[in-house]
Amino acid sequence: MNTLSHADLLIRQALVFDGSGHDPVVQDVAVKQGRIVAVGQHLSLRATEEIDATGLALMPGIIDSHTHFDAQITWDAYVRPSPAMGVTTAIIGNCGFTIAPCRPADRGLTMRHLTQVEGMSLEVLEQGIDWGFETFPEYLAMLKRKGCAINVAAYIGHSSVRTWVMGDQANQRAATDAEIQAMASIVRDAMAAGAVGFATSTSPAHNGEGGLPMPSRLASDEEMMQLTQAMGSQGGGVYMVTKGGQMPMAFLKSLSQASGRPVMVAALLHNSTNPQAVFNDLQAISDANAEQIPLIGQVSCCPLTMDFTFASAYPVEGLASWKPAMGLTHEALKTCLRDPAFRQSVKHELNQTSTFRLFNNEWDKVHVVQTFLAAHQPHEQHSVAELAQQHGVDPLDFALDLALSEDLQTVFTAQLLNSDTQAVARLLTHPNSLVSLSDAGAHLTFFNDAGFGLHLLGHWARDLGVMSMSQAVHKLTAQPARILGLKQRGWIRENFAADLLLFDPKTVGRGPKHRVFDLPGGAPRLNTNACGVHAVWVNGHLVADQQGLREQTELAGELLTEFDS
């Protein structure tokens, strides 16, 4: 039979959100050989599989534009938990924290950097990463050979490029002109091989081994300019940067103008102690777009909440006053944390207003999650501010003394940023914002926002009415597809890829977090279950249903290496 009379899959009577942002329509959608072949009402087709979707909604699969699956994807072709969360395409390499290119001599350094900056277990990385590559083109070739359950596109990462050229000097000094030219050559080769763009970070919160800055933070403006122009030299690419407060928007505009390419700015999160800063950045982005200079701000629909211990206190590691503790372990770290001068320095900095930092002295938003001494169990689920007041001490002193008394094993949770509902609503509905920042694949024991798309649909659209469901779908699908140049994805249209999410709009959302132990060596990670998800298809292949991930012998995802300009 021909395409018009027979399909592989026919989804009938679904409320179709096509990605455009327009009102949904009850329609049938037919799929054949991984593509959408017909969309309409009461299609007169037969299919190998038919699904009655009455009462359910169908949308394009979620595009997660900010993940860190670069390492995990080499051992986990299912990039858990994203497929079960409705994600059908993931962009890896964000912030420039990639594992390619990487010489064999630099593998240990690269893993130790990731352990510090992205909260990844060194033991997991050592056991899990498949180092069957050195250059970035070889990394892409390996990913294509291995396959993946979802579609993947990869940035070429600045810190890795810097380390390839400069070795252990990459996070110590500025690059020479010759080194910049060597880096530019690598970036051009990566773009020719199929990179989606060039990613970097200037954020003071991004520190590598021993508390030293990640390599990209040492880059001069000239280095940034040369590498961004190298990215755009073949007419494509997105420049992605996690911006430090010292990096002015005017410079980002100049990068976009010089390269002729879009600039994607992360991480635009609301800070309750400096509430206007993020809106100033978004206004600058709007002003740039009014001048036909394409800048986009990555925002999050989730409160940034993180579990941590003071053995690896990520929320405060961006503080200048915390530097003496960085890189220390065991007794040396405990001695530092006991030091009254160290504590006083931290208190002084926390009392100063900051444009952007993760932790802003809001001890009422830091809770004790788990203690290890029976006498301390009553502290659990109480805020540090409350407990410190009960004991008549400073909150920092209380938290550090509690941790030290338990050999730094006490688990805390901190709600760091994005906790103001009205402010976050403004971020999400801004015309130049991209809902993103799941960080999937990173901070696995600290938090899990891989279900950000389901949270946007259920919490922000359905429950709060901050936007319509159609607008939420657009923010998760067609908008990122257009910005990233993803060909024939992000819409429910004929001839487009059959990346689809079937869900119940009355119940869609994400469940509570819990721990699972499925990393290499049985190490734990935080997980959340999807709510209201009935089916997820990638290129027409079912990858998840109501029971979650479906492991199959055939991996349906495509490595995306060709993009619309």
ZICOR-V490454 format. One record per helix or strand. SS is the DSSP state (H for helix, E for strand). FROM is the first residue (numbers start at 0). TO is the last residue. Records with the same first field share a line. If there is no record, write none. Layout:
SS = FROM-TO  FROM-TO
//
This chain:
E = 5-16  24-31  34-39  45-51  56-59  61-63  66-66  86-91  150-156  196-200  206-206  212-212  237-241  262-267  294-298  303-308  311-311  365-369  382-382  410-416  432-434  439-439  485-485  496-496  499-502  508-515  524-530  532-537  540-544  547-548  558-558  562-562
H = 71-73  81-84  93-95  103-116  121-127  135-145  157-168  176-192  208-210  214-217  220-231  248-258  276-289  313-315  319-324  329-337  339-349  362-364  373-378  383-390  394-404  420-427  451-462  468-475  477-483  519-521
//
